[in-house]
């Protein structure tokens, strides 16, 4: 159905990378979800009244929260598609992350309220009345939620949306809670004199909702706080930069995520210091244009000249790299250069120290300076401590 509606209402509907197409897909999915969830709220509320079931009523309230989530999602996709403004030059893409976080918080609050209500119904159980209409409603709800989860997850992969992904996973988790309620109703039909499980099933529904809320909060929260970029993206940046023979290495790669499809990438490229600066500038401009086109980002490259033809400096850099291994596997050196003086030489370099190294930056710097002194007593070390902004696998 989503594909059919997309063909009817979304121009160029297969161009998933286009921001406007992506925005319309988000609004479309949210709108369909709102309509389906509203229908389930009405049907389940009537069923809960006929069966006198607290667990079915809790399931209906869960679907009502999904309606609110859908409204929030549709609004977020609409606002995130707004053009950048003078005082918001990076656009409004992070509104989608805020919406995903808001959906998760709403789900958690609902789960907490239902836990309180379930305890009351466990202590003071209500008499159930079996209803085939209620059973059929719950069965239809499971089918609808499976369909919603499928089209939400499928669309989230196409348009790269964490908000749609969270909503899709929430829909699939809803099938478990509804299935538990249906099972309790069927057990009551066949064993009417058995223990009243309605309150306990309401508690199961509430716990599943809380779990879904926690999962829904985690991803957008990390995106808002800032997390390491996708390793595949890092590999693509490295491949593009190093595809130019003049680039001998890269470092200080930083990826800023201002919302889906709004990546800003900065990277330092190491180039031979004895080549024509205008030629190197042209090479790095081509690399930036290639990144912008292939990765759909805005990129900036900083040029770092190196003494690639000085064997003595290269040997010193290798010796330092080996000596710094005592600090950790991922401690790395870049921008290494030696400035000779009348009596002493300055060894100048940046050192990338991972966050899992026990020393703080000041202590790590002091230890690195002492290592340099041990290697070359007649030198002074000028060290800049950097932190990594990409995840480095210790196995690499």
N, C-alpha and C positions, 0 to 999 in steps of 0.2 A: 504493500500500500504506500509506503514512504517513497519508493521509486516512482510510482505512478503520480503521486502528488508533486514530487520534485520535477517531473517532466512538465506538469501543468503550470506550476507556479514559480519555478526557479529557472531563469534564463541562464544558458550555458551550464546546465546542471551537473555536468561531469567534470567541470574545471574546479576540483576541490581545493586547489591552492589559492584561488581568488578570494580575497577577504570578504567581498560582498556575497559570493556564493556560499562561503562558509557560514556567514552570519545568517543567511536565509535558511540554511539547513538546521542551524541551531534553533531558530524560532519555529520552524516547521515541526521538528521533533518534540519540542516543548509543547506546542499547541496540540498535537495528536495525543501526547501523554496526558495533558490536562483533561481532554474530553473523555478518554478511556477511564482515567481515575475517578472523574466525577460520576460516571455511570456506575462504577463499582461502589462508590460511597453510598449512593442512593439505594442500590440493590442490597448491599450488606446491612445497611441500617434498618431497612424493612425486615430483612431476615433475622437480625438480632432481636428485633421487637417481637416477632412471631415465635422465635425459639427461646426467648428470654435468656440469651447467651451473652455473657460479658466478654468472652474471647472473640466472638464475631464482631461485637461492637468495637473492641480494641483494634481488630483488623480493619474495620471501616475508618476509624480515626487515623490509622496508619496511612490509608489511601488518601484521606483528607490532607495529611501533611505532604503527600506526594503532589497534590494539586497546588499547594502553596509553593513547593519546590519548583514545580513546572513554571509557575508565574514568575518566580525569581530568576529562573534560568532564561526564560524568554526575554525578560527585561535586560538581563546581563548581556545576552548576545546582541540585542538591539543597541545598547549603549557602547559595547566594546567595538562596534563597527563604525563609531563616529570618527570623523577625521581629526588628526592632531590639531591643536590650537596653540596660539603663541605662548600661553602659560602652561600648556601640557604638550610639549613637543614630541613626546614619545607615544602619544595616542592614549587610548583607553582600554587596551587589551587586558590589563590585569583585573578589570572589573569581572571578567569571567572567572578568574581564580577566587575573587572575593565571593562571587555567587556560589561557587562550589563549596567554599568554606562555610558560607551561611546555610546552605542546604544541610551540610553535615551537623552543624550546631542545632538546627531545627529538629533533625532526626534524633539527636541525643536528648534534647529536652522532652520530646514526645516519649521516648523510651523510658526516661526517668519517671514521668507522670504515670505511665502505664504500669511500671513496677509497683508504685504506691497503690494504684487501684487494684492490681492483682492480689496483693497481700490482703487487702480488705475482703476480696471475694473468696480467697482461700479460707480465711477465718470465718466468714459468714457466707457460705455458698448459697446460690440461688437455684431454684428448681428449674431444670431444663425441660423444654418441649420440643420433641423432634419434628423437623420440617423438611420435606423433600425439596421444597423451594430453596431453603437455606443451603442444603447440600448441593443442589444444582448451581446455585449462585457462587458458592465457593469453588466448585470445579471449573466453572467458566472463568472465574477470577484468576485461577492458576494458569489457564491457557492464555488469557490476555497478558498477564505479567511476563510469561515466557516470551510472548511475541514482542512486548515492549523492551524487554532486556535484550532481545536479539537485534532489533533495529537500532536501539541506542548504542550498543557496543559496535555494531557494524558501521554506523555513521561516525562514531568517535574515532575509529581507525582511519576512516577516509579523510576527515577534516582535522584530525589530530587535536581532539578536545578532551581534556581531563574531566571537565564538568559533565559532558555527556557520558563519559566512561563511568564516573561515580554514580550517575543516575541509572545507568544500565545495570551496574552491579547491585544497586539498591533494589531494582525491580526483580532481579533474580533471587535475591535474599528474601523478598516478600513472598515468593512462591513457597519457600520453606515454612514460613509462619502460617500462611493460609492452609498449607497441607496439614500442619499440626492441628489446626482448628477443625478441619474437615475430618481428620482421623478421630478426634474426640467426639464429634457429633455422631459419627457412624458407630463408635463403641457404645455410646449411650443408646442408640437405636437397638443394638443387639443385646446389650447388657444393661437394661434400665435400672437394675437394683445395685449396680456396682458403685464404687466410689465416684463422687462428682469431681471430674477432672477439669471442669471449665475454668476455674480460677488458676489452676496450675498451667493450663494451656495458655491462658492469658499472660502468665509470667514468661512462658517460653517465647511467645510473640514479642514481649517487651525486651527480652534479652537479645533476640535476633535483631530487633530494631536498634538496640544500643550498639551491637557489633557492627551493623551497617553504618551507623553514624560515625563510629571511630574510623572505619575505613574511608568514609567519604570526606572526613576532615583532613586526614594525613597528607594526601597528595597536594591539594591546593595550598595547604599551610606551608609545605616545603617549597612550593613554587613562589609563594609570597616572601618567604624568608630568604630565598636564594639557595640553590643547590648546585652541585657539580653538573656540568653538561653531559649529555649523552656521549658515551665513549665512541659511538659510531660517528657522531658529529666531529669529535676531536680528530679521529682518524682521517676524515674527509678534509679538514682544514690542513692537517699535516701533509696529506697527499697533494693538495693543490699548491701549497707553498713550495714543497720540495720538488715538484715537477719542473720547476725552473732551475736550471743548472747553477745559476748564480747564487741561489739560496743554499747555504751549507748547514743550516739548522734553525730551529724556532724555539722560543721560550715565552714565558709570561703571557700565555693564552688565557684570555678572560672572555666569558660569554655572559652578556646581560640579557635576561629574558623579560621583555616588557609585555608579554602576552603571546598567545599563539600566533606564529607567523611574524613576530616582531623581535627578532634576535639582533643584538648589536655585538659584534665580535671585534676584539682588538688582539693583536699578536705582534711580537717582536721577531723579525727575521734577521738572521745573521748572514752577512755578505762580506766578501773580500774587501779589505780596506784600501787596497791598491788599485782598484778598478775605477772607471769613470763614474762619478756620482750621478750624472744625468742619465746614463744608461741604466744604472741600478734603480733609479727612481722610476724609470719607465717600466722596468721588469716588475717591480712591486706594485705599480699601478695596475698592470695587467693581472697580477695575482688577486688584487682586491676586486676588480671587475669580475673575475672568474668566480670568486667566492660569492659575491652578491647575486650573480646569475644562477649558480648551481645550488646554493644553500638558501636562497631567499632571505638574505640578511643585509645589514649595513655593516661594512667592515672597515677597519683602520689598521694599517700596518706601520709599525715603527722600524726604522732601519738601524741595525747595529753593525758597524764595521769591525772586522776582526783582522788580526795579523796572521793570515793563513799561511804565509810563506816563511814565517819565522819558526824554524824547527826547535830552537831553544825554548821559546815561549810555549810551543805546543807540548814539549816534554814536561815543562813545569806544570802545565795545566793537567796533564795526565797523572803526574805524581801527586798533585793536590787532590784530585778526584779519588785516587786510591786511598790516600790518607784519611779523607773525610768519611770513608765507609764505616769508621768506628761510631759515627753518630747515627747511622741508619742507612738502610738500603736505598732510600729515595732522596737522600741529600745530593743535590746537583749544583754544578757551578756553570755560570755563563758570564758573558761580557768580561772574560779574563784578559788582562793586559798588564804589561810591565813597563813602568816609566822609569828609566835610569836616572840617577842623580850623581852628584860629584863623589859622594862617599857611600850613599845608600840608595837602593832602588825601592820604589813603591809598587807593591803587588796589589792591583785593584781588581775586584770582581764582585759579582752578585752571587749569593748562595741561597738556593731554594731549600728551606727546612720544613718538612711536613709537620702537620699539627700533632701527630702522635709522638714526636720527639719530646722527651720528658722536660728538657730545659726550656725556659722561656727565651724570648728573642735575645735579651741582653746576655744571658748566660751562654747561649749557643754562640753568639758572636764572640764573646771572650774566649771560648774554647777553640773556635776556628782560628782566631788570631794567634793563639798559643801554638796551634798545629803548624801554622805558616812559619812562626819563629823557629820551631824545631827543624823544619825542612830547610829554611834559608835564613840563617841568623842575621845576615847583613841586609835584610829587607824590612820594610814596614808594611803592614797589611791594612788596606782600606776596604772594609767589607760592608756590603749592603745586604741585610737579611730580607729575603722574599718569602712569601707563603704561597703554596700551590692553590690554584683555583680550578684544577681538574683533578679527577680521581686517578691515582696511579696504582695499578695492580702490582702487589709485591712480587708476583710471580713473573713479571715481565723483566 
